[in-house]
Amino acid sequence: MNLWALTDLMRMIGERLSDRLSRPVGLGRYAELVDSFHIYGSYFKEFEGFLGTVEKRKFEDRVWETRFARSFFDEARRKIQGQS
């Protein structure tokens, strides 16, 4: 949820700055370096070959942009708020 929380925080700050400055404030890029895959013993075999593939892929193939994930987070927000 770091991705959602921090990009949503960026959005909120941008909106407030836009209001205060009376002009649009665009958002920059958000990049997060994750150093833990939270691999648990029961899943290790499934994960074993994955690490070698990560460094071979281009950066663009290893990241998700906010627009890709927005629908997932919008749905999660509605569920958390008790909406369908």
N, C-alpha and C positions, 0 to 999 in steps of 0.2 A: 504493500500500500504506500510505500515511500513515493513511488512515481505519482500516484494520484494526489497525495497530500501536498507534496512540494510543488507540483505544477498547478494545483488549484490555489495554493498560496501565492504563487507568481501571478496568476490571473487576478486574484483579489487585490494584490498590491498595485498591479497595473491599472485596474479600474479606479482605485482611490487616487493614484497619481494623476490619472486622466481627469478626474473630477477637480482635483486641486489646481492643476495646471491649465484647465480648460482647453486641453488639446489631447488628441489620441496618443497613448503610449503603447507601443508594440512590445510584445514579449520576445525575449531572446530564446535561445536554445537551452534545453535542460538535458544534461548528461549525467548519468549516475554510474559509478564504477562499483560493481558489487563484488565483494571478495569472499563471499560465503554462499555455497549452494545448499546448505543445510541438508547434507546427505546423511541419511540414517542407515544403519546396518542392513535393514531389510530391503533397501532399494539400491545398495551399492552395485550389484551386478548389472542392473539396468542402466546405471549411470557411467559405468566404467569406460566405455568407448566414447562418451560424449566430450570429455575434456579435450581430447586430441583434435576434435573437429572445430572447436571454437577458434583457436588461433589461426587456423587455415582460412577462415571466412573473412571477407571484406567487412569493414566497419559497418557499412550500410546494411549488410545482411545479418548483423548481430544486434541491431537496435530497433526499437519500435518508436514511432513518433506518436505524439499525443492523439492525433486524429485517428490513428489506428485503434487505440484503446478506448477512446471517448465513449462509445456505445456501451462497452462493458462497465465502465465506471458510472455512467448515467443510470444504468439498470441497477447496479449495486446501491447507489444513493437512494433510489426509490424504495428498494427493499429495506434498507436500513431505516428509512423514514416511515415504514409501514404502509407504503403504497404498492400497488401491483404493477 
